[in-house]
Amino acid sequence: MSVLVAYATRSFRLLREEVFVLPARTVFLLICILLLLFPLISQEPFILRVFILAGIFAIFAASWDLLSGFTGQINFGHALFFGVAAYTAALLNWNLGLAPWATIPLGAAAAVLAGLVVGIPCLRLRGTYLAFATLAFPLILLGVVYAIPKITYGELGIYGIEPLAGSRVASYYIAIPSMIVLGFVMWKITDSKIGLVFHAIREDEVTARASGINTTRYKLLAFCLSGLFAGIAGGLYAHFVKAASPSTLELLLSFQVIIWAVFGGIATIYGPMAGVLILYPLTEFVLIRYLAVPSETRLLIFASIVLLVLLFMPQGLTTWLRDRTEKICPRCKLQNLAWRRKCRVCTAELG
């Protein structure tokens, strides 16, 4: 009993000193709690389906940010990792009968391998050349899918694989906690020494290399980590929709993830996740179900919303909100409330 009391006391102190001191962290905690408790409010299948897919795509968007936002290695073919994992999980389940708890990690491992396949030949490329080189890989794999229909079932895809869970609520409690945990893991990676190196590579790779950093190794690490998390999202998606089809490799998905990330705010991890959690339900609930907007008009409305946000918030929605509620201490570099005069840790003047 004393151990539980000590743990609760320590947890409360951590929340008070590290979470409740900043609006962004407090809002993030409240959103996580609300998402975890949502099935107690409503269990309508359509609503749960939208939030499950939003959670899966949030992992996918954050994985793009981990690679492109933090290292500057712009990837226009990020759907490759998603599709490789989805097809791997579907094929393993369809042909070998493996359960989702086995196929999803194996699909993620296949996506890591895809990260190496993409990363190694693209190491010497930068900017536009790198972006268009990564764009080619999902197109190549899409051609392979169409070329061997006896294995991949071509345009039809693989349907009827084992579902993620026995019920919609159970699937929800797999996807949403996975989103929260994996998002936190990615944020911790970027907040560590590895994240600092990623920042250095993005800002000036030549200087980073001159400082003794093995930029080749860290760029490969970024491709593999990004592939790992995108692969988990791809495996979750395949088992939730019970299918793996060419749509998981299409260019539209690759560009969609970039829109989510830019809308939410790149180089933050939580920004792309917020972008998905805002835009995806907005599209599904308002534009499709309740207003029944045609696809052409829906695309126009969607693009207009994104353009308006970027016009007034060029760094993304979450970055814009953070800059207006928080301030970085010039001495210890910790975040503080924007209206504080002194740092909450080192008491330096914030200006």
N, C-alpha and C positions, 0 to 999 in steps of 0.2 A: 504493500500500500504506500509506503514511504517513497518507493522508487517511482510510482505513478505520480505522486504529488510533486516530487522533484522534477520529473520530466515535464509535467504540466506547467510548473512554475518557469522552467527554462524556456519552454515554447512560448509562453505568454510574454516573457521578457524579450525574446527574439522578435516577436510580432510588434511589440511596443517600440523597440529601439531600431528595427530595420525595415518594418513594413508600414506601420501606421504613421511614420514620420514623413512619408512622401505620398502625394495624391495618386500617382500612377500605380504604385505598388498596392495601395489600398483598393483602388478600383479593380485591379487585376485579381486580387484576392476575392473581392465580392462577386466578380463575374464567374470565377471558378466555382465558388460556393453555389451561385445561382444555377449554373449549368449542371452541377452534380445533383441538385435538388429538383431540377425541372420535371423529371418523370413523376414526382409526387404532385405536381400541379396539373399536368396534362400528359396523357399517354396516347394521344391521337397518332396513328401510324405515320401519316404524312408529315406532321410536324417533327416527330422523332427522326424520320428518314432525312429530312432537310438538315437537322442539326448533326446527325451522324456523318453525313457527307461533308458538311462544313468542317467538322472536326478532323476528318481525314485529309481534306484539302488544306486545312491550316497547317498540318504537319508538312505537307508537300511544299507549301509556300515558304515556310520557315527554312526548309532544307535548301531551297533555291537561294534564300538570303544568306545562309551560312557560307555558300560558295561565292556567289556573285556580289552580294552586298558587302561582305567583309574582306574578301581577297581581291575584288575587282575583276575576277575571271568571268566575264559575262557569258552566260550559258543560254543560248536560244533553243537548245534541244533538251531541256530538262525532263520532258516527258519520256525520254529514253529510260531513265532510271525507274520511273513509275511503271512504264509498260513492261520492262524486263521482269520486274518483280511480280507484276500481275500475271503475266504469262507463265512464269516459273511456278508460282503458287498454284495456278489453275492446272497446269500440266501434271504437277506432282500429285495433286489431289485426284485428278481425273484418271491418270494412268496407274498410280501406285496406291491410291486410297489413303494418302497421308492426311492427318487432321490439320485444321488451320493453325493450331499451336506449333506445328512442325513446318508447314509450308511457308508461313509468313517469314520466320527467320531465314529459311533457305532462300526465299525470294529476295530478302534484303541482302543476303550474301552474294547472290547473283548480281544485284544492283551495284554492290561494292566492286565486283569484278568489272562491271561495265564502266564504273568510274575510273578504274585503272586503264581500261581499253581506250577511253576518251582522253584521259589526262595525259598519258605518255606521249602520244603524237602531237598533242596540243601545247606541250610545255613551252615551246619556243615562240608561240604565237601570242599576240596581244591585240586588244581593241577589236576593231571590226573583223580582222582575220580570224581571231579566236571565236568570235560570236558566230560567224558563218561556218566555221569548221564544226562547231558543236551542233549547228543546225542540220548538218548532213547525216549525223549518226542515227537519229530516229527515223529519217527517211530511208536509210539503208536497211534498218531492221524491219521497217514496214514492208519494204520490198521482199525481204526474206519471208515474212509472214504470209504474203500473197503467193510466194513461189513454192511453198511446201504445204499445201492445204491438207495433205493427209495427216500432218502433225498438228498444225495450228488451226485447221478448219477455215483458213483463208478469211474472206470477208465476213463470214458468219461469226467467227470467234468461237470460243469454248464456253458453252452454257451448261447450267445444271450442276455446277460443282457444289461442294458442301457449304452451307451458310456459315457466317461468322459465329452465330449463336442460335439458340433455339427459339428466341423471341426477339421482338424489336427492342424491348426495354433492355434485355441482356446485351444486345449489340451496342446499344447506347452506352452502357456502362463498361464496354470495352473500348469504344472509340474515344469518348470524351476524356476519361482518365489517361488514356494513352496520349492524347493531344497535350494534356496538362503536363504530364511527366516528361515526355519527349521535348516539349517546348522549353521546360525548365533545364533539361540536360543540355540542349543546344545553347541556351543563354549562358549557362555556366561555362561551357566550352569557350564561348566568345569572351567571357569575362576573366579567363585564365591567361596564362602565358601564351598559349596557342593563339588565343584571340588577339593578343597584342602583336604577335608576329603576322597574323593575317592582316591586321590594320597596316602594319609597316609595308607589306607587299603591295597592298592596294594604293597607298600613298606614293611610294617610290620604290619600285622593286630593285633598281640598280643600287640605290643607297643601302637597302636592306641586305643585298648580297655583299656589298663592300663592308658591311658591319660584321660579317662572318656568319650570317644566317643562310642556311641551306634552303634557298627558296624553292628549288625543285622538289625537295622532300615535302615541304609544307604545302605546296600547291597540289601535289598528289594526295596528301592527307586531306586537303579540303575537298577534292573531288570524291574521295572514298567516303568521307563522313557525310557529305551531301547525298551521295548515292545510298548510303545506309539508311538514312532517315526517309528519303524519298521512296526507297524500296519497302520500308515498313508500311508507309502510306499506300503504296501500290498493292501490297498483299492484303491489307485490310479492305481496300476498295474491292478487289476481286472477289473476296469471300462475302462481302456484304451484298454486292449486286449479283453474286453467284455466277459471274461471267468474267471472261477476259477477251476483249475485242480490239480491233485496230484503233478504236477511238482513244484507247489509252496511250497511243503513240503519236496521235495527230498533232500537227503544228499548233492547232487552236489551243490545245491544253498547255503547250509550252508558253504561248503568248499570254494565255489567261493567268498563269501563275506570276508572270512579270507584272501584269496589271494589278493583281492583288497586292504584290509586294510594294510597288511604287505608290499605290493608293494609301497603304497603311504606313509606309515609311521604311526604307531599306536600311540595312546595317543596324537593326534593332532586335531581330528575331520576333519580338512580340508585335511589331508593326504589321508584317505580312499576315500574321495570324489574325490580328484585328481586322485587317482588310477583308479576309475571307469571311469572318464571322459577321461582318456588316453587309458586304456586297452579295454573298451567295444567298443568305436568307431573304434579302431584299428582292433579289431577282425571282426566287422561287415563290415566295409568299405574295408579294404585291403585284409584280408584273405578270406572272404566269397564272397563279391560281385565282386571285381576286379580281384582277383587271383583265385577264385573258388577252394581254397585249400580243399582237403578232410578232414573230421572231425578228422581222426587219426593224420594226419600231422599237422593240425591246433592246436591240443592239444599239440603236441611236440614243435611247434614254440612258442606257448603261454608259456609253462613251461620253455623253454629256455630263453625267455625274462625275466621272473620273476627271474630265478636263476642267470642270469648275473647281474641284478640290485642288488639283495641281496648279491651277491659275492663282489661287489665293494661298495655297499651302504647298509650295514647290518641294519641300522636304518630306511631304506625306502628312497624313492626318495625325498620327500619334506623336510624331516628332514636333509638329506645330503645337499640339496641346502640351507636350512636355516642356517645351521652351517657354511657355507662358505660365507654367505653374512651378517650375523647378529652376535652380541656378547651381552651377558648378563652382565649388570652392577653388580659388586660384592657388591655394597652398596644397591641400591634401586631395584635391580632385574628386571629392565626394559630392553627391547630389544633395541639395537643400531646398527647402521651400523658397519660392521666388521672393516672398516678402520678408524673409529673415535678413537681419543685418549682420549677424555673425554665424560662422559655420557651426553646425551642431556637434562637431567632433573636436576640431582644432581651434575653434573660436576666432578664426581669422576674419577680417572684415570682408564682406561679400560685395560691397560697393552698391 
